[in-house]
Amino acid sequence: MRYLSAVTLALLGLCGCHQTNKSQKNDTVSVRHIHKYGYDVSRDEWNANRYPGQIVTTLKNGVCITSSYEEGLLHGPTSFTYPHTQTLESLQIYERGNLIKKTSFDIRGIPQKEEVFLTPVHVKTKTWFASGTPMNIEESLDGDLLEGDYFTLQNELDSKVEHGIGTKTLRSLDGLLLAKETIQDGKVVAKETYHPNGVPHVIISGLHQDTIHGEKKEFSASGSPVSVESYDEGQLHGLCTYYQNGYKYQETLYDHGEKEGIERFYLDGESLIEETEYHEGYKHGPSIFYTDGFSKTEWYYSDELVSRAKFDELTEREKIISIMNERSKPKTLISEEDVFE
């Protein structure tokens, strides 16, 4: 939602010394400094005396932020409303400047998510479906998932993570199954996403720090294959196969993100119609087209279409240059002492 950026800027401005930059001033309609006994004071007086009370900020987009302070620190509730309403979008609880709890609400005022900060990096989280029934309960430490209970819309336990090991189920607010993640040592190591009809969409067999390291399969909503790709640390590596209408139409070999080897195209998954050789991501070598029992060959040198004779000439020249470069390298002298050691 567009107002969130303004809310964040305003909150940052309310923290610390209450200094606002030009963009924040442009986003602000009014700021009130209210002593806890109920009377307004000026900003200078507020800052000089570090009064207990609240700062109420109204933004141009209609968001109202009410922050509670004691001795110059956020302490107690800080609330954000939805634009042009009194309905809370979020409620944050601070204890002497430290955030200890945050609750997010939907536009109807029903809780969607609650985070309890045992420490800044040790968090217990609850989320709810739009109907108000629990979606999941999680505990994480420094970004790693320690414990988790995941529920269906009927409030049945769907999956579980214990001691950093298990399966995490992700659902929409309406209960639609979105994905399942395999958790090991608190981290996601594999993931499977789903189409709205429940058919698997993408299956990733290996993840490391959110980077694919292994096989990735994609399927259509009908269940037919779309692609099978191999990855090494986020780069395509190895044989990758692609499908149209469930039939194989392309096979490509990759070496750490670059095409390397022979790429093949098929008709209806069976008849080979084209094969092209690649080196370091470029067409390099023969490109053969098959039609009605006949074949036609084109030659490429570093992606440039050439004749067969020109390809052989350039390849031979490349070999000679490589040999000359090797010979021009300084040789290491071996002393008699090195030989007899």
N, C-alpha and C positions, 0 to 999 in steps of 0.2 A: 504494500500500500504506500502511496506517495508520501503520506504524512509522516511515516516512520523516520525518514531522514531528518526532518525538521524536529521531531521529538528527540532524537538522539543528540542533535546539536544543542537543543535547549537544555537537556539534562547535563551535558558537559559544561555548558555555561553556568549552570546553577551550582556545580561542584567547585571546590577549591575557593578561589578568591572572587568568584562571581564576575569574572571578566568576560565580556562578550565582544566578538569581532563584528566587522561591518555586515557580513552576511547574516549573522544571527540577529542583529538589530533589525535588519530588513524583514526577517521572518516573524518578528514579534510585534503584536498589537499592544499588549500591556503587561507590566510586571508589578505585582503588589508584594510588599514586604509586611507581613502581619505578625505582630508580637503575639505570644501565646495567650495574653490576656485580652486579645481581640482588637487592638487598635493598630492602625497603619503607621509605619515609620518610613523614613527616606532610605534609599539604598546606602548612602554614605553612613547614616546613623546605624543601619543594620550591620554593615561591615565593621564599623569601628567598635561596636559594643558586643558583637557576636550574640545577638539576642536569640533566645529560644522562640520558635514559632514556625511559620510557614512562608514559603515563596510561591505565589500563584502566578503562573505565566500563561497568557493566552496567545496563541499563534494565529497567523493569517489564515491558515488552512482550517481553523476551527477547533484544533486540539487544545485542551486545557491541561496543564501540568501543575500539580500541587505537591510540593516537596516540604518535608518536615526537617527542622534543624535543631540541634543543640550544640552550643559552644562552637559554632562554625562548621559542624560536621552534619552530614545527612544522618538522621536518627529518627526512626519511626517510619510511617508510610509515605511513599511517593507514588502518586497515581497519574495515569495518562488516560484521557477520554478518547473515544472515537470522535471524528470531526463533527462539530455542530450538534453534539448531544452531551448528555450527562452520563452516558453509559461508559463504564470503564473498559478500556482496551487492555490495560495491565495495571497491576498493583505490586509495588516493590517495597520490601521491608528492610530497613537498614538498622544497623547497630553500631553507633559511633563510626560512621563512614564505611562500614563493611556491609555489603549486600548479603543478607541471610535467607531471603525468600523472594520469589517472584511468581506471580500468578497471571496468566494470560486468559482473556475472555473473548467469546465471539460477540457479534453485534447485538445479540439478545441478552448478553450479560451472563451467559453460561460458561463456567470454567472450561478451558481447553487444555491448559498445561500448567503444572505447578512444579517449580524447582526449589528445592531446599539446599542451601549451600552450607554443608558442614564445615568446609574450608573453601577457599576460592577454587580449588581443583577437585574437591570431593563433593559430588552432587547427587542428590536423590531426586528423581523426576517421575511425575505422574502425568499421563495424558488421558483425555476422555474422547469418546466418539461424540458426534453432534447430538445424539440422543441423550447424552449424559452418563452412559455406562462406561466403565473404565476400558481404555484401549491397551495401556501398558504401564508397568511400574519398573523403573530402572534405577540402578546405582552405578555411578561411574567415578573413576579416579584418574585424574590427569588425562582425560579423553579415552581411557580404556574402560570397556564395559565389564563390570564385576558381576552384577546380578540383574536378572530381568524376567518378568512374567508378562506374557503377551496373550491377549484375550480376543475372542470373536465378538461379534455384535450381540450374540446371545449370552455374553458373559461367561463363556466356557474357555478354560485354559487351552491355548492353541500351541504355544511353544514356550521354551524356558532356557535361560542362561544361568548356570551356576558356577561360581568360582572362575569366571572368565571363559567358560566353555559351554557351547550349546547352539541353539538356533534362535535368531531374532526375526520376528514376523512384523512386516510393515504393512499397515492398512490405511486407507483413506478415512476421512472423518465419517463417511457413510458406511464404513465397514468393508469396502472393496479391497480384496487382496492385491497388494502392489508388488511386494517382493519378500523373499526370505534370504537371510544372510547367515552364513556359517561363521561362528565366532570361536576363535582359539586364542588363548592368552589375552582375552579382552579386545582382540582386533578382528576385523572382517577379513576372512581368508578366501571366501567364495560367496557368490551371490546369484540368485535366480529371480528375475522379474517376470511379471505376468500381464497378459492382455486382459481387458475388462471381462472377457468371457471365461477367464480362469486358465486359459491355455498358456503354457510357458512362452515367454517372449525372448528373453536373453538369459543364457546360462554361462556364467563365468566360473571356471574351475579353479582359478588361482588369482588371488589378489594380495598385493604387498604394499602397504601404505597407500591405499587407494589407487594403486597402479596395477594394471593387468599383467600377470606373469603366469602364463599358461594358456589354456584353450578358451575361446569365446564362441558360443553357438547362438545363432539368432533364428527365430521361427516366426512364421506368419500367424495371424489369428486363427487360421484353419489347422495349424500344426505342421505345415510343410516347411522344410528347411529353407532358409534364406542365405545363410553363410556359416562357414566354420573357419575360424581364424586362429592362428597361433601367435602368441606374444612373448617377448622377452623384455622384461622391465619396461613395459608400456609401448614397445616398438614391435611392429609386425615382424615375425621371424619364423621361417619355416614355410610349410605348405599351407596355403589359404584357398578355400574352395567356395565358390559362389553359385547360387541357384536362381532360376527363373521358373515360376509356376511349379516348383518342386523338382525341376530337372537341373542337373549340373550343367552350367554353361561356361564356367571359367575356373582354371586352376593357375595360381600364381605362387612362385617361390620368392620369399623375402629373406634378406640378410640384414637384420637390425634396421628395419625401416625402408630399405632400398630393394627394388626388384633385382633378383640375382638368379640366373638360370633360365629355364624354358617356361614361358607362359603359354597355356593352351586354352583354346575356346572350342566349345562343343555345340552341336545342334541336337536338341531334344535329349541331352544328357549322354548321348552315345557316339554320334558321328563327329570325328575330329575335323574341324574346319579351318583352324589356324593355330600355328605355334611359332612363337617369336622368342629369340634368345636375348636376354638382358645381362648387363654387367654394370654394377655400381649404379643402378637405377636408370640406365640408358639402354635403348635398343642397340645391341652390339652383336652382329653376326647375322645369320639367316633368319628371315621371316617368311614362313611357308604357308600358302593358302591352298586349301583342298576344295575342289568343286567337281562333281560328276565324274569322279575317278581320275581327274587331272590335278596337277599341282603347279603352282606358280611361286617362284622364290624371289624375294627381294633381299638386298644386303644393306646393312646399316653399320656405320662406324660412329660410335658415340652419338647416337640419335640422328645422324645425317645419312640420308639415302645415297648409296654409292653403288658402283658396279662391283662384281665379284673380283675383278682384277684390281680395282682400286682398294678394295678391302684387304686383299692379300698384300698389296704394296704397303699400305699404311701399317698393317700388322707387322710386316718384316722390318719396316723402319722403326717401329716401336721397340722391337726386340734388340735391334742394333744400338739404339739410344740407351736402352737399359743396360746392355753389356758395357758400353763406353762409360756410363755413369758408375757402374760397379768397379771398373778398372781404375777410374780416377780417384776412388776413395783412398785416403792415406792408409798405408799398411802399418800395422803395429810391429815394431822391431822387437825381436826376442833375443835377449842377451844370453851368453853362455851360462851365466849363473842361474837364469830362469830355467834353462834346459836341464841342468843337473840337479836342481832342487827336488 
